[in-house]
């Protein structure tokens, strides 16, 4: 565990970047009308008054607007990065300087600094945690059990973190209730699918300038993120191949019109590979050994363990930076494999992450989940909860209203019909 000394108020790259960061935060806010609506309600009713919140999230313009919403709802907020390469340094600077939010995040921070920043957020003595990947909660339950007292609950943003939390709950070690924001329909059906799909393509293209049209694009995993990525890659003209371990998802990919095969087969023919599984060693030595010269390898799952980078390094005779966020591994047989963004989230390492308009719904769920925990924590068990359906639908309604879209309502007769069983043919 890192022992790096971190200042108490903030640790960012350069406060002089704050002016640009504030402009970009304001730009994102224009595309987040649902969160704006919740923020107005929070300002009026102060549901988080006096509450200490520690958040471990990607430090982006969208996250900044969530933090400001929590602060305006009365919370005392501390924020650290949930990935060493996902921080937007100008945004971190603005949060610290302009919004009085304790911020600990620097793009490209080393492992020690990354964990020191998490420890600094824990030193805030949170009553509510907000996580993206469960690192903060894991440290709370291992290295910093002293800070568990007083935590009334937490929220989790992403699939990988929810998986870890369910494992903790199953083992009986989870010390407080956590709301799985990722389980909300208005989160994973839109953020994971449309957000990950678009932003991952953005990161791959920005870092390589590769032409997707005509390429063989291998998507590892056909969950919501994989669905979105496959759809967007096909939309750019790629020949999309899907690999899966789940037979139902594999069948769905086939029915959606993709080629489905094992990674052993795909490795021989793919031009671009992107993992979105939430598991480890999805791309490993036997796959690297089969790849053709010039293969591009990326990850858009939460942790870089999806790609066995040590195995790739062992196969290589040399490694060099080919472009920004592109590492060229020269293999001993003369082939070259290109790893993007150190195997970390390519959509945040080389691009800006999800568009604000989709994160609007995800972070609306985060804000409402925090309010829900404050109101209901005394009646909740130490386990993982889904976002209540009424909150999920509230987010959807607000989003539709912001888009100027009206929908039908059930008539009393229809409500009665759906609630009864006596009326048949």
N, C-alpha and C positions, 0 to 999 in steps of 0.2 A: 504494500500500500504506500502511495506517495506521501512524502512529508514536506513537499514544497510549500513555502509560506505564501499565502494568498492574502492580499489586502481585504479588509472587512467590507468595504462598500462596493468595490468592483475590481475586475481584472480583465481589461479589454486591450486590443492591440494599440489603439491610438484614439484619444478623445477628439482629436482634430478632424476625424472622419464623421463626426456627429451631424454636421449640417447636411451632408449628402444622405446620411441614414434617415434623418427626419423627413426629408423630401420623399424618400422611397417608402417610408412607413405610411405617410399621408396618401401616396399613390395607391398603395395596396388597400387602404381603408375605403377608398371609393368603390372598390369591388367587393366589399364585405358588408352589405346592407343588413343581413340577419344579425351579425355581431353588433352592428351599430344600434339596432333596435334593442338588443339585450343590454347594451351598455347604457342606453338612456334609462331603461328600467332599473338597472343597478345604481346609477347615480341618484335616482329618486328614492329608492327603497333601501339602499345600503345593506344587502343581504349578507355580505362578507365582512362587515365592520369588525375590525380588531383581529381578524383571522390571519395567521401567518401561513403563507403558501410557498412551498419550494417546488419549482418546476425544472425538470430535466428534459428539454425539448430542443428541436432544431432551431437555432437562433436566426430567424428569418423575418422579413417584413410582416408576414402574416402572424407569426408567433408574437411579434411586438404588439400587434393590435389586440391579441388575446390578453397579454400581460397588462396593457393599459386598461382594458375592460375590467379585469380583476381588481386592479388598483382603484379604479373609479367606483367599484362596488364596495370599497372599504378595506380591501385586503392589503397586507404588508407582504410584498412579493420579492422573492429571490429567484433568479434564473441562471441555469448553467446549460451547456451544450450537451446533447445526447449523442453526438458523433464528432470526432475530432476534425472532420473536414466540412461540416455542414454549416458552420457559422458565417454569417455575413457581417464582417467586421464593422462596417459603417452603422449597421443596425444596432449592434451591441454597444457601440459608442454612444449612440443617441439615447438608447434606453437608460444608460447609466447617467449621462449628463442632463438630458432634457426631461426625463420622466421619473427620476429618483427611484429607479428600480435596480436593486442589487443584481449586477450582471457579471457572470464569470464565464467568458467564452472568447476563444481566439482561433480563427481558422488555421488549421495545420498544427494545432497544439500537440505536443508529444503525449505519450501514455501517462507519464507522471502528472503532467499538468492537467490532463483530462480528469483524472481521478481527484486531484487536489481541488478542482473546481466543483466536483460533486460534493466533496467534503465541506467546502465553503457553503454550498447551498444547504447542506444538512446542519451546519452550525447556526443556521437561521432558526433552528428549532421548529420545524414545520408542524402545523396541525393538519394540513392537507398536503399531499404530494400530487404532482402531475408528472407523469413519466411517459417517455417514448422509447420503449425497449426494456424497461424495468431495471436499468442499472442503478438508479437512485434507490429504489425499493430494495434491491438486492444488497447494496452496501448498508442500508439501514438495518437489515436483518442479519448481517454478518459482522462487519467491522465497526458499526456504529449503533449497536443495540441501545446504548445510553440515550440516544435521541428518539427512541420509539415511544417513550412515555409522552402522552399528549397528542399523538397523531390519531385523529378521529377517522381518517379515511383517505383514499387516494383515487386517482383516475389514471387510466392507461390508454395511450393513443394508438398503438400499432399491434399488428398480428403477433409479431415475435414476443412482445411484452406480455400479451394476454396468454400466450402459450406458457411462458415462464410462471406467470401468476397462478394459472390453474395447477401447475406442478407443485407450487408452494402450498396452495390450498389443499391439494390431495395429500400432501405429506403432513398437513396440520401445523405448518410453521408460519403461515401468514398471520400477522398480528393485528390487522385491521381490514375493514371492508374496502374493496376497490371496485370502482365502476369501470367496466370495459367499454370505453368510448368507441373503440374499434368495432364493437358488435352492433352499434346503431346502424340502421339501414341508411340513414342520411350521411353516415360516414363511409362505410366500406363500399357501398354500391357506387359512390361518386368519387370520393377521395382516392381509394385504392385503384379503382378501374380507370376513371378519366384522368385523375391527377397523375398517378404513377405512369399510366400509358403515355401521356403527352410529355411529362417532364423527363422521363427516362430516355425517350427518343431525343429530346432536346439535349440532354447531357452527352449522349453518345455522339451526336452530330457535332456539337460544339467542340468536343475534345479531339475529334478525328477528321471532321469535314468529309466523312465517308458518304458515298451515295448508297442509299438504302434500296432504291429501285433495282431489281434484278439480283439482289444479294440473297443468300440463304441465311435467314435470321432465325436462330434457335432460341426459343423461350423455355427456360427450365421452370416448370411449375405453372399450373393453370387454375390457380385461385383467382380472386378478384383482381389482384395486381397483374397476374399473368394474362388474364382475359383482356384487360385494358391494353397491355403492352403488345400482345399479338394483334389486336385490332388495329392499333395505330401503326405498327410496322407494316401490316398488310396494306393499310391505307396509303403508305408511302411507296408501295410497289414491291415490297420484299416478298420473297417466297418463304413463308413462315412455317417453321417446324416446331412442334411442341413435344416436350418430354414430361412425363408424369410417373408417379408411383401409385397414384390412386386410380383404380379402374373406372370409376364413375366420371371423374374429371377428364380422364383420357378419352372416354367415349364422348363426352360433351365436346371436347376439342375436335374430334373427328366429325361430329355432326355439325360443328360450326365451320367445317370446311378446311381444317388444317391437316397437314401431314403429322402423324403421331408415330414416334419410334423411341427406342431406348437411346440414352445419351451415348452409348458405345457406338451406335449406328450414326447418330447425328454428328458426333465428333469428327467423323471422316469427311463430311461434306459441308459443314457449316462455315460461313464466312464471319458471322458475328454471333456471339453467345451472350445471353444475359440471364442471370439467375434471379428468381423471385419466389423462393420457396420457404424461407424462414428456417431452413435446416443447414447442416454443415457438410462440407466436402461433396457438394453436388457436382462440381467440376474438380477432378483429381488427376493423379498421375497418368492412369491408363487413358484418360481422355486427352490430356496434353500430348501424349505420345502418338495419338492417332490424328491430331489436328493438322491441317495443311498449313503451309507457309503463309504467314500474314494474317492468321486468325486473330480476331479481336475478341477479348474476353472482358465482360463487365458484370457488375452486380447491382441490383436495385432492391435486394432484401435488406433487412436492417443491419446485420453484422457482416463483416468481410470474411467470416468463416465459411460462407457458402462456396467460396473458391479456395482450394487448398494451395495457397500461395507458397508455403514452404516447399511443397512438392515441385511446383513450377521452378522455384529457385534452384533446387537440387538438379534439375534437368538442364539448367542453363549454364553455359560457359561464361556468359557476361550479361550485364544488365545496364541499360542506360536510359536516360529520359529522351524519348523521341520528340514529344511535344509536351506542352503543359497538360498534366493529368494523364499522360501516356507513358508507361514504362515498357521498353522493348526488351524482351528476354530472348537472347540469341542461344538457341539450343545447340548441343554438340554436333548434331547431324546437319547443321546449316539452316534449319528452319527458324523462323522468328515468330513469336507470339506476343501480342500487345495487350497488356493489362491496363485497364482504365481506372483512374481514381484510386489507386492502391487497393482495389477490390472493395472499396466502401461505396456507399450510396451514390451512384454516378449522377443521379438527378440533382443531388445537392452538392456533390464535390465539384462538378464541372458546369452545373447550371444553377438555377435559382429555386429548385424545388417546385412544388405544385403551384398552379395559378391561384391567385387570391380568391377568385370567385368560388372555387371548390373548397378551399380551406375555410371559407366562410361558414360552411355547414359543420365541418369537423370541429372547429373551435367554438362555434355556438354550442355544440354538444358538450365541449369541455367546460365552458362557463356555466351552463345549466346543471351539469353533473356536480360541479363544486357547490352550487347553491343547494342541490338536492342532498348532498352529504351533510351540509350544515343543518338542514332541517330534519334529517331522518337518521343520522348516524347512531343514535341511541337504540334504535330498533333494528339495526343491521347486524348480521353475523360477520365473523372474520372469514369472508369468502369473496368470490368474484361475482359481481352483479352486472347484468346488462343495463343499458340505458332504459329507463322506463318508457313504455310505448307512447305515452302522452307527450313526453318531452321530444321524442323522436319525430312525432307527427307535427308538433309545434314548429320545429325547425323546418320541416318540409313546407308547411303552410306559409311561414314567413318568407321562405325563399321564393315560392310561387308568387306571393304578393309583390315582392320586390321586382320580380320579372314581369309584372303586369298581367299575370295569368290567373283567370278565375276558373273554378271547377264546379261540378254539380254537387248537390247535397242530397242525401237520401230523404225521400218524402216520409211522413209518418206511416203511410201504408207500407212502404218498402222496409222501414225499420221493424214494423210489426211482423212482416213476412219472414225476415231474416232471423227474428228472435223466436219464431214459433216452429212447431213441427206438424201441426194438425192439417195444414192445407197442402194437399198434394196435387196430382194432375187433374 
